[in-house]
Amino acid sequence: MFTVSISEKIGRSPEAVFAFAGDYANDPLWRKGVLAMAYESSGPPGIGTRTRETMRSMGRTAVTVAEVTEYSTSRTAFRSLSGPVPCDGTREFVASGTGTVFTYSLTLRPVGFLRVLEPILKFVFLKQVRTDLRRLKLHLEAQA
């Protein structure tokens, strides 16, 4: 098991950052490798909402179904229900001066042969999350 947690200061209000990054359907616009993200539940996102993510990483395409376990304008959280690597994660939106510190955290629990690859997976995910948060920052600040 390992956790990846990266923060990025974004020059937009917490409400603006939450409006975009709190909506999981926007993930393909800022998370590289996410080919599709759709809600399986009807209605607005909230606790109990299920998502279906199709992601391409390390040469493989995988589908993960997850459930939202927390949902507020300051923090969202999810846990996977299916997929190649059991995981859970959070997105936090904290006001800081005239902007927002956005923190994206993932805890992954590789199983089977993936446990052997854990050090490589951690390195890959650290690099990817850091790059994703820079993409998010650029996207949101360009809209200001």
C-alpha positions as CSV (number, residue, x, y, z in Angstrom):
1,M,0.0,0.0,0.0
2,F,1.2,3.5,-0.7
3,T,-0.2,7.1,-0.7
4,V,0.5,9.8,-3.2
5,S,-0.5,13.3,-2.1
6,I,0.3,16.5,-4.1
7,S,-0.8,20.1,-3.6
8,E,-0.9,22.9,-6.1
9,K,-1.7,26.6,-5.6
10,I,-4.3,27.7,-8.2
11,G,-5.0,31.4,-8.8
12,R,-8.8,30.9,-8.7
13,S,-11.4,30.9,-5.9
14,P,-12.1,27.7,-4.0
15,E,-15.6,27.8,-5.6
16,A,-14.3,28.0,-9.1
17,V,-11.8,25.2,-8.5
18,F,-14.5,23.0,-6.8
19,A,-16.9,23.7,-9.7
20,F,-14.4,22.2,-12.1
21,A,-12.3,19.6,-10.2
22,G,-15.2,18.6,-7.9
23,D,-17.1,17.4,-10.9
24,Y,-15.5,14.0,-11.8
25,A,-16.9,14.2,-15.3
26,N,-14.2,16.9,-16.0
27,D,-11.3,14.5,-15.2
28,P,-10.5,13.7,-18.8
29,L,-9.8,17.4,-19.3
30,W,-7.0,17.5,-16.7
31,R,-6.0,14.0,-15.8
32,K,-3.7,12.5,-18.5
33,G,-4.6,9.0,-19.3
34,V,-8.3,9.3,-18.3
35,L,-10.0,8.5,-21.5
36,A,-13.6,8.7,-20.1
37,M,-15.3,9.4,-16.8
38,A,-19.0,9.0,-16.5
39,Y,-21.5,9.0,-13.6
40,E,-23.4,5.8,-13.3
41,S,-25.9,7.4,-10.9
42,S,-28.5,9.9,-11.9
43,G,-28.8,13.4,-10.4
44,P,-26.1,15.7,-9.2
45,P,-22.9,14.3,-7.7
46,G,-23.0,13.5,-4.0
47,I,-22.3,10.9,-1.4
48,G,-23.2,7.5,-2.9
49,T,-22.7,8.6,-6.5
50,R,-20.9,6.0,-8.6
51,T,-18.4,6.8,-11.4
52,R,-17.0,4.7,-14.2
53,E,-13.4,5.7,-15.2
54,T,-11.7,4.4,-18.3
55,M,-7.9,5.0,-18.0
56,R,-4.9,4.2,-20.0
57,S,-1.7,3.8,-18.0
58,M,1.6,1.9,-18.6
59,G,0.3,0.6,-21.9
60,R,-2.9,-0.9,-20.5
61,T,-6.5,0.3,-20.5
62,A,-8.6,-0.4,-17.3
63,V,-12.0,0.5,-16.0
64,T,-12.6,1.4,-12.4
65,V,-16.0,1.8,-10.8
66,A,-15.9,4.0,-7.7
67,E,-18.3,5.4,-5.1
68,V,-18.2,9.0,-3.7
69,T,-17.9,8.8,0.1
70,E,-17.6,12.5,0.9
71,Y,-18.8,15.5,-1.1
72,S,-18.7,19.1,0.0
73,T,-17.2,22.3,-1.5
74,S,-14.1,21.8,0.7
75,R,-13.5,18.1,0.2
76,T,-14.6,15.1,-1.9
77,A,-13.5,11.5,-1.4
78,F,-14.1,8.2,-3.2
79,R,-13.3,4.5,-2.9
80,S,-13.0,2.0,-5.7
81,L,-15.5,-0.8,-6.0
82,S,-13.8,-2.5,-8.9
83,G,-10.7,-2.1,-11.0
84,P,-7.2,-3.4,-11.3
85,V,-5.9,-1.6,-8.1
86,P,-8.0,-1.1,-5.1
87,C,-7.8,2.6,-4.1
88,D,-9.3,5.5,-2.4
89,G,-8.7,9.2,-2.8
90,T,-9.5,12.8,-1.8
91,R,-9.7,16.2,-3.4
92,E,-9.3,19.1,-1.0
93,F,-10.1,22.8,-1.8
94,V,-8.6,25.3,0.7
95,A,-8.7,29.1,0.3
96,S,-5.2,30.6,0.3
97,G,-4.9,34.4,-0.3
98,T,-6.6,35.1,-3.6
99,G,-6.5,31.5,-4.7
100,T,-6.9,27.9,-3.7
101,V,-4.6,25.2,-2.5
102,F,-5.9,22.0,-4.2
103,T,-4.6,18.7,-2.8
104,Y,-5.2,15.5,-4.6
105,S,-4.4,12.3,-2.7
106,L,-4.6,8.7,-3.7
107,T,-4.0,5.6,-1.6
108,L,-3.4,2.5,-3.7
109,R,-3.3,-1.1,-2.5
110,P,-1.7,-3.2,-5.3
111,V,-2.6,-6.9,-5.2
112,G,-1.1,-10.0,-6.9
113,F,1.8,-9.4,-9.2
114,L,1.3,-5.6,-8.9
115,R,2.6,-5.7,-5.3
116,V,6.1,-6.5,-6.7
117,L,5.8,-3.4,-8.9
118,E,4.8,-1.1,-6.0
119,P,7.9,1.1,-6.0
120,I,7.6,1.6,-9.8
121,L,3.8,2.3,-9.4
122,K,4.5,4.9,-6.7
123,F,7.0,6.7,-8.9
124,V,4.7,6.6,-11.9
125,F,1.7,7.9,-9.9
126,L,3.7,10.7,-8.2
127,K,4.9,11.9,-11.5
128,Q,1.5,11.6,-13.1
129,V,-0.4,13.4,-10.3
130,R,2.2,16.2,-10.2
131,T,1.7,16.7,-14.0
132,D,-2.1,16.5,-13.7
133,L,-2.2,19.2,-11.1
134,R,-0.1,21.5,-13.3
135,R,-2.5,20.8,-16.2
136,L,-5.4,21.6,-13.9
137,K,-3.8,24.9,-12.7
138,L,-3.0,26.0,-16.3
139,H,-6.6,25.1,-17.5
140,L,-8.3,27.0,-14.6
141,E,-6.0,30.0,-14.6
142,A,-6.5,30.4,-18.4
143,Q,-10.2,30.7,-17.8
144,A,-9.8,33.6,-15.2
